[in-house]
Amino acid sequence: MAARRFIVTPAGCAVAAAALTGLTALTGCAPQGGYDTGQQQAPALANAEAGPSSAPPASTAPPQPLTESLKAVTIPKMGKVVVDQKGWVLYRFDKDTANPSKSACEAKCAQVWPPAITDGNPDLAGVDPAIVGTVIRGDGSRQITLAGWPVYRYIGDPKPGAWKGQNVGGTWFVVAPTGKKNLTCLPTPAPAAVTPPAASAAAGPAESTSAGNGYGY
């Protein structure tokens, strides 16, 4: 895939492990409120670099909602995260690469973890334009990256501000405004992902194949 890459100054991030005696779920990590959206908007991709000389392939993907904004917000028990214009928490995937930017989540994976697709001009609030970029996916659509990492939503999140995708499979993590993993709260054991919509349509709303952990609300 052709990718635009941005350089970001490494920043440390706090990592805290939490556990409750006799329980496998970290219910104490669960967000218990809204989040702070008091940020100033900034033009997106202000420092975007030109991509390869060849034009990106025409998109063959079905129409998807665009991610119109990236906003750094604070969620109780989790700290700083990035959400889209509707407040859905965004994630990154350990099997992707940041240099060069490349998504390893296609087909059924992308049904569970919809990529944050853009027309190249999302509004930014609390996110450094210097680390915001895009990568061209296999279907020709343009996915937002943070510090080179492609970002996604999770269909298992029941509502904006939830983060049930945290540590799913031990490879999916809430993305911090720096593009790093937010490891403030790690549910254990690592939860399983919900099933793809086509497989779970008859059963109603998507549900995790793991036991309910009660986190991320």
VENHUHU-V229921 format. One record per residue. RES is the residue in one letter. PSI is psi as a letter, one per 20 degrees, with the letter a starting at -180 (999 if undefined). OMEGA is omega as a letter, one per 20 degrees, with the letter a starting at -180 (999 if undefined). Layout:
[[RES:PSI:OMEGA] [RES:PSI:OMEGA]]
This chain:
[[M:q:r] [A:p:a] [A:q:r] [R:p:a] [R:q:a] [F:q:a] [I:p:r] [V:p:r] [T:p:a] [P:q:r] [A:q:r] [G:q:r] [C:q:a] [A:p:r] [V:p:a] [A:p:r] [A:q:r] [A:q:r] [A:q:r] [L:p:a] [T:p:r] [G:i:r] [L:q:r] [T:i:a] [A:q:r] [L:m:a] [T:h:r] [G:i:r] [C:i:a] [A:p:r] [P:q:a] [Q:l:r] [G:a:a] [G:b:r] [Y:q:a] [D:o:r] [T:j:a] [G:m:a] [Q:q:r] [Q:p:r] [Q:q:r] [A:q:r] [P:q:a] [A:q:r] [L:k:a] [A:h:a] [N:k:a] [A:p:r] [E:q:r] [A:q:r] [G:a:r] [P:q:a] [S:h:r] [S:q:a] [A:q:r] [P:q:a] [P:q:r] [A:p:a] [S:p:r] [T:j:a] [A:q:r] [P:q:a] [P:p:r] [Q:q:r] [P:p:r] [L:q:r] [T:o:a] [E:i:r] [S:q:r] [L:p:a] [K:p:r] [A:p:a] [V:r:r] [T:p:r] [I:p:r] [P:p:r] [K:i:a] [M:h:a] [G:b:a] [K:p:r] [V:r:r] [V:p:r] [V:r:r] [D:a:a] [Q:i:r] [K:j:r] [G:j:r] [W:p:a] [V:q:a] [L:q:a] [Y:r:r] [R:r:a] [F:p:a] [D:h:a] [K:i:r] [D:r:r] [T:q:a] [A:h:a] [N:n:j] [P:q:r] [S:p:r] [K:p:r] [S:p:r] [A:j:a] [C:o:a] [E:r:r] [A:c:a] [K:h:r] [C:g:a] [A:i:r] [Q:h:r] [V:h:a] [W:m:a] [P:p:r] [P:q:r] [A:n:a] [I:q:a] [T:q:r] [D:j:r] [G:j:a] [N:l:r] [P:q:r] [D:q:a] [L:q:r] [A:o:r] [G:j:r] [V:p:a] [D:p:r] [P:h:a] [A:h:a] [I:j:a] [V:p:r] [G:a:r] [T:q:r] [V:q:r] [I:p:a] [R:r:a] [G:h:r] [D:j:r] [G:i:r] [S:q:a] [R:o:a] [Q:p:r] [I:q:r] [T:q:r] [L:o:a] [A:k:r] [G:i:a] [W:p:r] [P:q:a] [V:q:a] [Y:r:r] [R:r:r] [Y:p:a] [I:i:r] [G:i:r] [D:p:a] [P:i:a] [K:r:r] [P:p:a] [G:i:r] [A:q:a] [W:l:r] [K:i:r] [G:i:a] [Q:p:r] [N:j:r] [V:p:a] [G:j:a] [G:j:a] [T:i:a] [W:p:a] [F:q:r] [V:p:a] [V:p:r] [A:r:r] [P:i:r] [T:i:a] [G:i:r] [K:r:r] [K:p:r] [N:o:a] [L:k:a] [T:g:r] [C:p:r] [L:o:r] [P:p:r] [T:q:i] [P:r:a] [A:p:a] [P:q:r] [A:q:r] [A:q:r] [V:r:r] [T:q:r] [P:q:a] [P:g:a] [A:h:a] [A:h:a] [S:j:a] [A:g:a] [A:h:a] [A:i:r] [G:b:a] [P:q:a] [A:p:r] [E:q:r] [S:q:r] [T:i:r] [S:r:r] [A:q:a] [G:p:a] [N:i:r] [G:k:a] [Y:r:r] [G:j:r] [Y:999:999]]
